[in-house]
Amino acid sequence: MAPHVSTRSRSERELLRDARGYLRALRSENGERICHYLTPEARRELAPAARHSSGCAARASHDFHELGRVVGAFPIVALEVNSPNRATVVIGDALISDSGDDNFEMRRLGRRWKVVNL
């Protein structure tokens, strides 16, 4: 289980806040909320032809329908800060995953952490 929040640095607390926000957005299956947590590159990867953020939101709502509810329900079990601006978030989904616990990468953009890979 991830260490208690009070033992973390400010940057780690912000990382945890945004990682949890992303998982909540996935669980809600709300494309606009999901896209809020993505880097510009991840938004383009999700909806390469979209010229506006609404294209990302529509695609995210479609792609994460039902799956988002499942993935978003798993707890964060570890945070691995790789550099001041890069981190890996590990979610505890080993019981349903054929590869053990899964993870996603996040990058710091200003005071926010955004998801790099979907």
Phi, psi and omega in degrees: 000146179296141179302159180302143185303322186293344179271003184260157174289168178302316180299318179292323177296320177294320177300311180298318177303312184286326176296316177295321178299319178297315180296321176297320179296318176300314182299325180284343183058028180265108185303321180296317179293320179299311183297331177303329183266005182260146172293161176304323180295318179293323177296318178293324178296320180291317183224076186299331182270353184287133178266345183229162180298336179296331177294320176296314183298316180296317181293318180296317178300319179289309185293329183258010177299127182071312178298320181300321179298322180286305184297318182293346182275347183280147181281156170280124182254343178199149171239128178242104180276113185272334178196175179301339184240007182224141179207159175242132178251125181254127178252144185275072180246023184302331182295334180246354184260138178281356181242015183085197179299137179265168181214167172218152182266146176229150178233139179280127175233101186070234179262005181248150173255132182239150181283130182270317184238146183269000000 
